[in-house]
């Protein structure tokens, strides 16, 4: 809006009328008024504030876009340094549910997660074995590679295990549909009765001679992927049916992995992410590491690592703390396309003019962080959102003068510690 001064014939003339004693009424004498001017009232001041907010948001959007152009928001693999042991591959790492181990023949290590330190591990009963042959029935941990062993976790003791129906088998061919445990090695197909340690012949429909190493899941369905042979399992009927994918049609199940949210396929320079709902694989871009293999990915339960023997990396998602390992840059937290539902808003007394608040969770954020957020154009058009955000331990708050009637999208945010 354009503000105008009030123009009158007598700009400084007033009359005083005595009310009583030393109390007077004060009245303006205008004479001829040639310009009424813009009133200084709540409506005009609020309109001005909204215009300032819209302007600042546009400035923030430009700033963020420049920041994002300089520092891509792709998920990043950063170099990871370990103590005690480094030259290993992730496919030999395994867990007993509490500790993380690396097992490759006589090389046996246990990881102190807090200090990233690998220490020599001593076992009883079995001292030389390979981690990719270890498997679990959900209760016990077994090692199967010709010889058969079961682990007493409390004493780190491996004892001989006797099975019925199947004897000299290898743990790399074991897989589960979430209920049953199977052994699949070409023509040899078995299902385990855990209670009696008995393996029975298993008959499948649709495909029979397959390898358990290439079985994987999207969290709902079970798939078999071996090159151009792509199948999905109907667990109830033990039937494998042909599966059609879009974007990627020939791939191998042993190179599929997950970060807990998305499913990826990594085979050298071929990097893809899966849209489960549409069965579509799209090209995936990583920062810091462009050629990797999914069978070398592993986790300590908190972080995702890639270990290939020649180097180790840690995965830093785009919405987590970014440590670029360069002292000339700052560690920060950034993210994109955060949706805030209408149900997320609640009454709050922090700001009188904005009595509603919604929380956005960001791991690693503290009250000591500051930064900028950028609402998308649809959110800005509401005209009810407060500029900026207030950080707290674990996220930030946004505020509104009224509960938004639609989902609010935060196009991007960047926070740094001060």
C-alpha positions as CSV (number, residue, x, y, z in Angstrom):
1,X,0.0,0.0,0.0
2,X,1.0,3.7,-0.5
3,X,1.1,5.7,2.7
4,X,0.1,9.4,2.4
5,X,0.6,12.3,4.7
6,X,-2.4,14.3,6.0
7,X,-2.5,17.8,4.5
8,X,-4.5,20.5,6.2
9,X,-4.7,24.3,6.3
10,X,-3.6,24.6,9.9
11,X,-1.1,21.8,10.6
12,X,-0.3,22.9,14.2
13,X,-3.5,24.6,15.4
14,X,-5.5,23.2,18.3
15,X,-8.0,24.4,20.8
16,X,-8.1,23.8,24.6
17,X,-11.4,23.7,26.4
18,X,-11.3,23.6,30.2
19,X,-13.2,20.7,31.7
20,X,-12.4,21.4,35.3
21,X,-9.4,22.7,37.2
22,X,-6.3,21.8,35.3
23,X,-8.1,19.3,33.0
24,X,-8.6,20.3,29.4
25,X,-10.0,18.8,26.2
26,X,-7.6,19.0,23.3
27,X,-9.2,19.5,19.8
28,X,-7.6,19.8,16.4
29,X,-8.4,22.8,14.2
30,X,-7.8,21.7,10.6
31,X,-9.1,24.4,8.4
32,X,-9.3,23.2,4.9
33,X,-8.2,19.5,4.5
34,X,-6.7,18.9,1.0
35,X,-5.4,15.3,1.7
36,X,-7.0,13.0,4.2
37,X,-3.8,10.9,4.6
38,X,-3.5,7.2,5.5
39,X,-4.9,6.3,8.9
40,X,-2.5,4.7,11.4
41,X,-4.7,1.8,12.6
42,X,-4.6,-1.9,13.2
43,X,-5.9,-2.8,9.7
44,X,-3.2,-0.8,7.9
45,X,-0.4,-1.8,10.2
46,X,-1.4,-5.5,9.9
47,X,-1.4,-5.1,6.1
48,X,2.0,-3.6,6.2
49,X,3.3,-6.5,8.3
50,X,2.0,-9.0,5.9
51,X,3.7,-7.3,3.0
52,X,7.0,-7.2,4.9
53,X,6.6,-11.0,5.7
54,X,6.0,-11.7,2.0
55,X,9.0,-9.7,1.0
56,X,11.3,-11.3,3.5
57,X,10.0,-14.8,2.4
58,X,11.0,-13.9,-1.2
59,X,14.4,-12.9,0.0
60,X,14.8,-16.1,2.0
61,X,13.7,-18.1,-1.0
62,X,16.4,-16.5,-3.1
63,X,19.0,-17.0,-0.4
64,X,18.1,-20.7,0.1
65,X,18.1,-21.3,-3.6
66,X,21.6,-19.9,-3.8
67,X,22.7,-22.0,-0.9
68,X,21.2,-25.1,-2.4
69,X,22.9,-24.4,-5.7
70,X,26.3,-24.3,-4.0
71,X,25.6,-27.3,-1.7
72,X,23.4,-30.0,-3.3
73,X,20.7,-31.5,-1.0
74,X,21.5,-35.0,-2.2
75,X,22.1,-37.7,0.4
76,X,25.8,-37.8,1.0
77,X,28.4,-40.6,1.7
78,X,31.2,-39.1,3.8
79,X,34.4,-40.8,4.6
80,X,34.3,-42.8,7.9
81,X,37.3,-43.4,10.0
82,X,37.5,-46.4,12.3
83,X,40.0,-47.4,15.0
84,X,41.5,-50.8,15.3
85,X,40.5,-52.3,12.0
86,X,39.6,-50.7,8.6
87,X,40.3,-53.0,5.6
88,X,37.0,-54.9,5.7
89,X,33.9,-55.5,3.6
90,X,30.4,-54.9,4.8
91,X,29.1,-58.3,3.7
92,X,31.0,-60.0,6.6
93,X,29.4,-57.9,9.3
94,X,26.7,-59.3,11.5
95,X,25.0,-58.8,14.9
96,X,23.8,-60.9,17.8
97,X,21.1,-58.2,18.5
98,X,23.4,-56.3,20.9
99,X,26.9,-56.2,19.5
100,X,28.3,-55.8,15.9
101,X,30.9,-58.2,14.7
102,X,33.2,-58.6,11.7
103,X,34.1,-62.2,10.9
104,X,36.4,-63.3,8.0
105,X,38.2,-66.5,8.7
106,X,40.7,-65.9,11.6
107,X,39.9,-62.2,11.6
108,X,37.3,-61.7,14.3
109,X,36.4,-58.2,15.7
110,X,33.7,-56.6,17.8
111,X,32.7,-52.9,17.4
112,X,32.4,-50.3,20.2
113,X,29.8,-48.2,18.4
114,X,30.3,-45.2,20.7
115,X,34.0,-44.8,19.9
116,X,34.0,-46.4,16.4
117,X,36.6,-48.8,17.6
118,X,37.1,-52.4,16.4
119,X,38.7,-54.8,19.0
120,X,39.8,-58.4,18.6
121,X,37.0,-60.8,19.5
122,X,37.6,-64.2,21.0
123,X,35.1,-67.1,20.6
124,X,35.0,-70.5,22.1
125,X,34.2,-73.7,20.1
126,X,34.6,-72.0,16.7
127,X,37.3,-69.5,16.0
128,X,37.6,-69.2,12.2
129,X,34.3,-68.4,10.3
130,X,32.8,-66.0,7.9
131,X,30.0,-63.5,8.8
132,X,27.8,-64.0,5.7
133,X,27.1,-67.6,6.7
134,X,25.5,-66.5,10.0
135,X,21.7,-66.5,10.3
136,X,19.0,-66.5,12.9
137,X,15.6,-68.1,13.5
138,X,14.5,-65.1,15.6
139,X,15.7,-66.7,18.8
140,X,19.0,-68.4,18.2
141,X,22.0,-67.5,16.1
142,X,23.6,-70.1,13.8
143,X,26.6,-70.6,11.7
144,X,26.2,-72.9,8.7
145,X,29.0,-73.7,6.3
146,X,29.3,-77.4,6.0
147,X,29.7,-77.6,9.8
148,X,26.7,-76.5,11.8
149,X,26.9,-74.4,15.0
150,X,24.7,-72.5,17.5
151,X,25.9,-69.5,19.5
152,X,25.5,-69.0,23.3
153,X,25.6,-65.2,23.2
154,X,26.2,-64.8,26.9
155,X,29.4,-66.9,26.9
156,X,30.5,-66.3,23.2
157,X,30.5,-70.1,22.8
158,X,29.7,-71.9,19.6
159,X,28.4,-75.4,20.0
160,X,27.7,-78.1,17.4
161,X,24.1,-78.0,16.1
162,X,22.3,-81.0,14.8
163,X,19.5,-80.7,12.2
164,X,17.1,-83.2,10.8
165,X,16.4,-83.5,7.1
166,X,19.2,-81.3,5.9
167,X,22.8,-81.6,7.1
168,X,25.7,-79.9,5.3
169,X,24.2,-76.6,4.2
170,X,25.4,-73.1,3.8
171,X,23.9,-70.1,5.7
172,X,24.1,-67.7,2.7
173,X,21.1,-69.5,1.2
174,X,18.8,-69.0,4.2
175,X,15.9,-66.5,3.9
176,X,12.6,-65.8,5.5
177,X,9.1,-64.6,4.5
178,X,8.6,-63.1,7.9
179,X,7.0,-66.3,9.3
180,X,8.9,-69.3,8.0
181,X,12.6,-69.9,7.3
182,X,13.7,-71.4,4.1
183,X,16.8,-72.9,2.5
184,X,17.0,-72.3,-1.3
185,X,20.0,-73.4,-3.4
186,X,18.9,-74.3,-6.9
187,X,17.0,-77.6,-6.9
188,X,17.3,-77.9,-3.1
189,X,14.3,-76.2,-1.4
190,X,13.5,-76.7,2.3
191,X,11.5,-75.2,5.0
192,X,12.5,-75.2,8.7
193,X,10.3,-76.4,11.7
194,X,12.1,-74.3,14.3
195,X,10.6,-76.2,17.3
196,X,12.0,-79.6,16.2
197,X,15.0,-78.3,14.2
198,X,13.7,-80.3,11.2
199,X,14.1,-79.3,7.5
200,X,11.4,-80.6,5.2
201,X,11.3,-80.4,1.4
202,X,9.5,-77.3,0.2
203,X,7.5,-77.2,-3.0
204,X,6.9,-73.9,-4.8
205,X,4.7,-73.0,-7.8
206,X,5.8,-70.8,-10.7
207,X,9.6,-71.2,-10.0
208,X,11.5,-73.9,-8.2
209,X,15.2,-73.8,-8.8
210,X,16.2,-70.5,-7.3
211,X,18.9,-69.1,-5.0
212,X,18.0,-67.6,-1.6
213,X,20.7,-65.0,-1.9
214,X,18.6,-63.1,-4.4
215,X,15.4,-62.8,-2.2
216,X,14.5,-59.4,-0.9
217,X,11.5,-57.5,0.5
218,X,10.0,-54.0,0.3
219,X,8.5,-54.5,3.7
220,X,5.3,-55.9,2.3
221,X,6.0,-58.3,-0.6
222,X,8.8,-60.9,-1.1
223,X,10.7,-60.8,-4.4
224,X,13.2,-62.9,-6.3
225,X,15.5,-60.9,-8.6
226,X,18.2,-62.5,-10.7
227,X,18.9,-60.6,-13.9
228,X,15.9,-60.7,-16.1
229,X,14.1,-63.2,-13.9
230,X,11.9,-61.1,-11.7
231,X,9.2,-62.7,-9.4
232,X,6.9,-61.8,-6.6
233,X,5.7,-64.4,-3.9
234,X,2.2,-65.1,-2.9
235,X,3.1,-66.3,0.6
236,X,-0.3,-67.9,1.3
237,X,-0.1,-70.2,-1.8
238,X,3.7,-70.5,-2.1
239,X,3.3,-69.2,-5.7
240,X,5.9,-67.2,-7.5
241,X,4.5,-64.9,-10.3
242,X,6.3,-62.8,-12.9
243,X,6.9,-59.3,-11.6
244,X,7.1,-56.2,-13.9
245,X,9.1,-53.2,-12.9
246,X,9.4,-49.8,-14.6
247,X,12.7,-48.0,-15.0
248,X,14.9,-51.0,-14.1
249,X,14.1,-54.5,-15.4
250,X,17.2,-56.6,-15.0
251,X,18.9,-56.5,-11.5
252,X,20.0,-58.7,-8.6
253,X,18.4,-59.0,-5.2
254,X,21.6,-59.2,-3.2
255,X,22.5,-55.6,-4.1
256,X,19.2,-54.2,-2.8
257,X,19.3,-52.3,0.5
258,X,17.3,-49.9,2.6
259,X,18.0,-46.9,4.8
260,X,14.9,-47.6,6.8
261,X,12.7,-45.4,4.6
262,X,13.6,-45.9,1.0
263,X,14.8,-49.0,-1.0
264,X,17.8,-48.7,-3.2
265,X,19.6,-50.8,-5.8
266,X,23.3,-50.2,-6.0
267,X,25.6,-52.0,-8.5
268,X,28.6,-50.0,-9.4
269,X,27.6,-46.8,-11.2
270,X,24.0,-48.1,-11.5
271,X,22.1,-46.4,-8.6
272,X,18.3,-46.5,-8.3
273,X,15.6,-45.7,-5.7
274,X,12.3,-47.6,-5.7
275,X,8.8,-46.0,-5.7
276,X,7.1,-49.0,-4.0
277,X,3.5,-47.8,-4.8
278,X,4.2,-47.8,-8.6
279,X,6.9,-50.4,-8.8
280,X,9.1,-47.8,-10.5
281,X,12.9,-47.5,-10.2
282,X,14.3,-44.0,-10.7
283,X,18.0,-43.0,-11.0
284,X,19.5,-42.0,-7.7
285,X,22.3,-39.5,-7.2
286,X,24.6,-39.7,-4.2
287,X,27.1,-37.1,-3.1
288,X,30.6,-38.2,-2.1
289,X,30.4,-41.7,-3.5
290,X,29.0,-42.4,-6.9
291,X,30.0,-46.1,-7.5
292,X,29.0,-48.5,-4.8
293,X,27.5,-52.0,-4.3
294,X,24.5,-52.8,-2.1
295,X,26.0,-56.0,-0.7
296,X,28.6,-53.9,1.1
297,X,26.0,-51.8,3.0
298,X,25.6,-52.4,6.7
299,X,24.2,-50.7,9.8
300,X,24.9,-50.5,13.5
301,X,21.3,-49.8,14.2
302,X,21.7,-46.1,14.0
303,X,23.8,-45.2,11.0
304,X,24.2,-46.7,7.5
305,X,27.8,-47.5,6.4
306,X,29.4,-48.6,3.1
307,X,32.6,-50.7,3.5
308,X,34.3,-52.1,0.4
309,X,37.7,-53.1,1.7
310,X,39.4,-50.1,0.1
311,X,37.4,-47.5,2.0
312,X,34.6,-46.9,4.5
313,X,31.8,-44.3,4.3
314,X,28.9,-43.2,6.4
315,X,25.6,-42.2,4.8
316,X,24.3,-38.7,5.8
317,X,20.7,-38.2,4.6
318,X,19.8,-34.8,3.2
319,X,17.6,-33.9,6.2
320,X,20.3,-34.8,8.8
321,X,23.5,-33.2,10.0
322,X,25.9,-32.5,7.1
323,X,29.6,-32.8,8.0
324,X,31.5,-32.2,4.8
325,X,34.8,-32.7,6.5
326,X,36.1,-29.3,5.4
327,X,37.0,-26.8,8.1
328,X,36.2,-23.9,5.7
329,X,32.5,-24.9,5.8
330,X,30.1,-25.1,8.6
331,X,28.1,-28.1,9.8
332,X,24.4,-27.5,9.3
333,X,21.0,-29.1,9.1
334,X,19.0,-28.8,5.9
335,X,15.9,-30.3,4.4
336,X,13.3,-29.9,1.7
337,X,9.6,-30.4,1.1
338,X,8.3,-30.9,4.7
339,X,4.6,-31.2,4.9
340,X,2.8,-29.9,8.0
341,X,-0.7,-31.3,8.3
342,X,-3.7,-29.3,9.6
343,X,-3.9,-31.7,12.5
344,X,-0.4,-30.7,13.6
345,X,-1.4,-27.3,14.8
346,X,-2.2,-26.5,18.4
347,X,-3.0,-23.5,20.5
348,X,0.1,-21.7,21.9
349,X,0.8,-18.5,23.8
350,X,4.3,-17.7,22.6
351,X,3.2,-14.9,20.2
352,X,-0.1,-13.1,20.8
353,X,-0.5,-12.3,17.1
354,X,0.2,-16.0,16.1
355,X,-1.7,-18.1,18.7
356,X,-1.2,-21.5,16.9
357,X,2.0,-23.6,16.6
358,X,3.1,-26.7,14.7
359,X,6.3,-28.7,15.4
360,X,8.7,-30.0,12.7
361,X,11.1,-32.8,13.9
362,X,14.7,-32.4,12.8
363,X,17.2,-34.8,14.4
364,X,20.2,-32.9,15.8
365,X,18.6,-29.5,16.0
366,X,18.9,-27.6,19.3
367,X,17.8,-24.3,20.8
368,X,21.3,-23.0,20.0
369,X,20.6,-23.3,16.2
370,X,19.5,-20.5,14.0
371,X,18.6,-20.4,10.4
372,X,16.0,-19.8,7.7
373,X,12.9,-21.6,6.5
374,X,11.2,-21.1,3.2
375,X,7.4,-21.8,2.7
376,X,6.2,-22.6,-0.7
377,X,4.0,-20.1,-2.6
378,X,0.7,-21.8,-1.7
379,X,1.6,-21.5,2.0
380,X,2.6,-17.9,1.6
381,X,-0.7,-17.1,-0.1
382,X,-2.5,-18.0,3.1
383,X,-1.2,-14.8,4.7
384,X,-1.4,-16.3,8.2
385,X,2.1,-17.7,8.8
386,X,4.7,-16.0,10.9
387,X,8.0,-15.4,9.3
388,X,10.8,-17.6,10.6
389,X,10.9,-20.4,13.1
390,X,11.8,-21.1,16.7
391,X,14.2,-24.0,17.4
392,X,14.1,-26.5,20.2
393,X,15.9,-29.7,21.1
394,X,14.9,-32.0,18.3
395,X,13.2,-29.7,15.8
396,X,11.6,-26.3,15.2
397,X,8.2,-24.6,15.6
398,X,6.3,-22.6,13.0
399,X,3.5,-20.2,14.0
400,X,0.2,-19.0,12.4
401,X,-2.5,-16.5,13.2
402,X,-5.1,-19.1,12.4
403,X,-5.0,-22.9,11.9
404,X,-4.3,-23.4,8.2
405,X,-7.1,-25.0,6.3
406,X,-4.7,-26.9,4.1
407,X,-1.3,-28.7,4.5
408,X,1.5,-26.3,4.7
409,X,4.7,-27.1,2.8
410,X,8.1,-25.9,3.9
411,X,9.9,-25.9,0.6
412,X,13.3,-25.9,2.3
413,X,15.2,-25.0,5.5
414,X,18.8,-24.5,6.6
415,X,19.9,-24.2,10.3
416,X,23.3,-23.8,11.8
417,X,24.7,-23.6,15.4
418,X,25.6,-20.3,16.9
